[in-house]
Amino acid sequence: MIPALWRRLLAEFAGTALLVTAVVGSGIMATTLSPDDVGLQLLENSVATAFALGALILTFGPVSGAHFNPVVSAADWFLGRSRGTGLSGRDLAAYIPAQTAGAIAGAILADLMFGLPAVAFSGKDRSAGHLWVGEVVATAGLLLLIFALARSGRASAAPAAVGAYIGAAYWFTSSTSFANPAVTIGRAFTDTFAGIAPASVPGFIAAQLVGLAIGVGLLLALYPSVVRTAEGTSR
């Protein structure tokens, strides 16, 4: 039986909040422990994020599907709309605000844990064409992985696979793989290693939406009967 909507929204809020707390908090810790080595900072940040993401999928997947990501929710709705599987339009309209609010709360929580101002908008400019290309690649690849696992009956592998993909994409994409509009918005609220300037947010989200379209297109080409939900998957 599908859990009540309020339970699923609570899971999406809490899961997204903890994900962003992990991203931002590990970034703060990395700059504290390795102040003179950016490569090591990124390694520390990516490893912590990958492990946290896998754990959060295991925790919240049985309740909400552990999307933690508006593009995953949108793809789930789009791919299942013709057969009534996946999210309904009403669910999608509720998931996105819950995820976005959770992301903002997670950034604030991380700042508070490390004794920083609760809200300090990032000054880290990330407005550049090559970074947008990185976001397209990261988002399309993430969606392809999630729904390929679901379509092929391997959803149980999602916690490890999605965590591994995001950890790797930190390194092989120029943008360090935000791949998530809610997380992008949340990371604008922290002026730390993982932050993004508010002015850079629209470009990243636009690129993620392009990645959504490409990812769904690839899924329909490779798995033409894909209709299953993204249960147990995320970011």
GIQUI-V662415 format. One record per backbone hydrogen bond with DSSP energy under -1.0 kcal/mol. NH is the residue of the N-H (numbers start at 1). CO is the residue of the C=O. Records with the same first field share a line. If there is no record, write none. Layout:
BEGIN
NH: CO  CO
END
This chain:
BEGIN
8: 4
9: 5
10: 6
11: 7
12: 8
13: 9
14: 10
15: 11
16: 12
17: 13
18: 14
19: 15
20: 16
21: 17
22: 18
23: 19
24: 20
25: 21
26: 22
27: 23
28: 24
29: 25
30: 26
31: 27
32: 28
33: 29
34: 30
37: 34
41: 37
42: 38
43: 39
44: 40
45: 41
46: 42
47: 43
48: 44
49: 45
50: 46
51: 47
52: 48
53: 49
54: 50
55: 51
56: 52
57: 53
58: 54
59: 55
60: 56
61: 57
63: 60
64: 60
65: 61
73: 69
74: 70
75: 71
76: 72
77: 73
78: 74
79: 75
80: 76
85: 80
92: 88
93: 89
94: 90
95: 91
96: 92
98: 94
99: 95
100: 96
101: 97
102: 98
103: 99
104: 100
105: 101
106: 102
107: 103
108: 104
109: 105
110: 106
111: 107
112: 108
113: 109
114: 110
115: 112
116: 111
120: 189
122: 188
132: 128
133: 129
134: 130
135: 131
136: 132
137: 133
138: 134
139: 135
140: 136
141: 137
142: 138
143: 139
144: 140
145: 141
146: 142
147: 143
148: 144
149: 145
150: 146
151: 147
152: 148
153: 150
154: 149
157: 154
158: 155
161: 157
162: 158
163: 159
164: 160
165: 161
166: 162
167: 163
168: 164
169: 165
170: 166
171: 168
172: 168
173: 169
176: 173
184: 180
185: 181
186: 182
187: 183
188: 185
189: 186
192: 190
195: 192
196: 187
197: 124
200: 197
204: 200
205: 201
206: 202
207: 203
208: 204
209: 205
210: 206
211: 207
212: 208
213: 209
214: 210
215: 211
216: 212
217: 213
218: 214
219: 215
220: 216
221: 217
222: 218
223: 219
226: 223
233: 65  230
END
